[in-house]
C-alpha cells in the first residue's frame, strides 16, 4: 500500500515537472526556472517515498528521524512547496499584462 501511495504522489509531481520544463522551453525566465526547481524537488519527495517502500538504499534510513533519507525528504518538500508557488506567482504577476491590448 505505501508503494501505491508513493506512485500516486509521483504522477502529479511528474506532471508538474513536465509542465514546468515546457514553460521553461518557451522562455527562459526566473519564474519558469523556479517552477522547474520546485517541481523537481516535489518529484524527489515522491521518489524518496518510492525508495522507502521498496527498501532501496537502506543506508539512507528512510522513515527514521535524523537520517539522511529524512533530511533529503524534508528539505526537498520545503524547497518544492516554496519554489514552485513563488515561481507560479511571479509568472502570474509579471506575465499578467503580456499579450493583451486594451487599445
Phi, psi and omega in degrees: 000319178298327179293319178297316178298321180294319179290326176295323177287329181291329182297305179292328178295319178293322178297317176300317181296315180297317179297318180293322178295319177296321176296318178295324180292329178289328180191123181283097180239164178296318182297318179293321178296319178295321178294320178297314180297318179294315180294320177298322178295322178292326175294321177299319178300312180297319178294325175302319180287328174295313180298322178295316181294325180270357182058040175274147181051060184298338179293346177284342178069044181307132176082354180262138177296148176060031177248165179299319179297319179297314182289327175296314179298312182295312182294324178293320178296317179297314178298314182296318181281355175256307187292317183296310179297323178296315178297320179294314180297320176299317179299317181291315184290312183286320184270005186299316185270357184288141173082355180246146180227124178267355184276000000 
